[in-house]
Amino acid sequence: MSVAVPLAGTTALFAGVVWVVVALGARSSSRRAQHWYRSSMGVSTPPPTRVPDGWA
């Protein structure tokens, strides 16, 4: 038995969990972040009402 197979599986699982957490965090905070960024740049346009699916 090789150690590389379970190690690769664990790494892939960990990467998947991290990706889900990052994607959910970005989706929930994207409007707030865009609004803060635009207001800090002096632009008063409102952020989009929803983030298109597939955007992390």
trRosetta pair geometry for C-beta under 8 A, 3 or more apart (Angstrom, degrees):
i j d omega theta_ij theta_ji phi_ij phi_ji
1 5 7.8 -94 -174 35 80 124
2 5 5.5 98 81 -8 97 96
3 6 6.7 -62 -164 46 49 96
3 7 5.8 46 146 -22 77 119
4 7 5.5 -66 -144 45 31 114
4 8 5.9 33 160 -24 70 107
5 8 6.0 -54 -147 34 26 108
5 9 6.5 24 155 -16 61 107
6 9 5.4 -54 -147 39 37 115
6 10 6.2 39 155 -21 69 104
7 10 5.8 -52 -147 36 30 110
7 11 6.3 30 153 -19 63 107
8 11 5.7 -54 -146 37 31 112
8 12 6.3 31 155 -19 65 106
9 12 5.8 -54 -146 37 30 110
9 13 6.3 30 155 -18 64 107
10 13 5.7 -55 -147 37 31 112
10 14 6.2 31 154 -19 65 107
11 14 5.8 -55 -146 38 30 111
11 15 6.2 31 154 -19 64 107
12 15 5.7 -53 -145 37 30 112
12 16 6.3 34 153 -22 63 105
13 16 5.7 -54 -150 34 30 113
13 17 6.5 30 153 -18 64 104
14 17 5.8 -53 -150 35 32 110
14 18 6.4 31 153 -17 65 106
15 18 5.7 -55 -147 38 32 111
15 19 6.2 35 153 -23 65 106
16 19 5.6 -53 -146 34 30 113
16 20 6.5 30 156 -19 64 104
17 20 5.9 -54 -151 34 31 110
17 21 6.5 28 154 -16 65 107
18 21 5.8 -58 -149 38 31 110
18 22 6.2 27 155 -16 67 109
19 22 5.8 -58 -145 40 29 108
19 23 6.0 28 157 -20 66 109
19 56 8.0 -72 -166 -128 81 132
20 23 5.8 -55 -143 37 28 110
20 24 6.2 23 160 -14 64 108
21 24 6.1 -58 -146 39 27 106
21 25 6.1 25 156 -17 63 112
22 25 5.8 -58 -145 40 28 111
22 26 6.1 27 158 -19 65 109
22 56 6.6 19 122 -180 100 114
23 26 5.9 -56 -145 37 27 109
23 27 6.3 27 156 -20 63 108
23 56 5.0 -78 -108 -136 79 83
24 27 5.8 -54 -145 36 30 111
24 28 6.3 22 160 -14 65 109
25 28 6.1 -60 -144 39 28 104
25 29 6.1 -8 168 10 65 116
26 29 6.5 -75 -136 53 23 89
26 30 5.6 47 163 -63 66 100
26 55 7.8 -130 128 130 124 79
26 56 5.3 61 64 154 158 59
27 30 6.0 -29 -135 -8 22 118
27 51 5.9 -145 -133 55 73 144
27 55 7.9 128 -93 89 81 84
29 32 5.2 -61 -162 48 64 113
29 33 5.4 65 140 -27 87 107
30 33 5.7 -58 -143 40 29 110
30 34 6.1 28 159 -19 66 107
30 47 7.9 164 128 177 76 142
30 51 5.1 47 81 -68 156 140
30 55 7.6 77 -119 118 162 120
31 34 5.9 -54 -144 37 29 108
31 35 6.2 29 156 -19 63 108
31 47 4.9 152 -149 102 72 149
31 48 7.6 -119 -107 68 88 63
31 51 7.5 -124 -52 -42 81 100
32 35 5.8 -56 -147 37 29 111
32 36 6.3 28 155 -18 64 107
33 36 5.8 -54 -146 38 30 110
33 37 6.2 31 155 -20 65 107
34 37 5.7 -54 -144 37 30 111
34 38 6.2 25 159 -15 65 108
34 47 4.1 109 98 -117 124 125
34 48 7.4 -16 113 22 168 79
35 38 6.1 -57 -144 40 27 106
35 39 6.1 22 159 -15 64 111
35 46 7.5 -11 -105 -152 97 54
35 47 4.9 -81 -61 -26 80 123
36 39 6.0 -59 -142 41 27 106
36 40 6.1 26 158 -19 64 110
37 40 5.9 -60 -148 38 26 109
37 41 6.4 16 156 -11 63 111
38 41 5.7 -61 -146 43 32 106
38 43 4.3 -80 -168 75 88 103
38 44 7.4 157 143 -79 109 12
38 45 6.3 -98 -172 58 147 77
38 47 6.9 -172 6 -70 140 82
39 42 7.6 52 -175 -71 31 19
39 43 7.4 -96 -71 61 27 59
39 44 7.4 59 -104 -102 68 54
48 51 7.0 115 89 -80 122 48
51 55 5.1 -119 171 68 105 128
52 55 5.4 88 69 -13 77 116
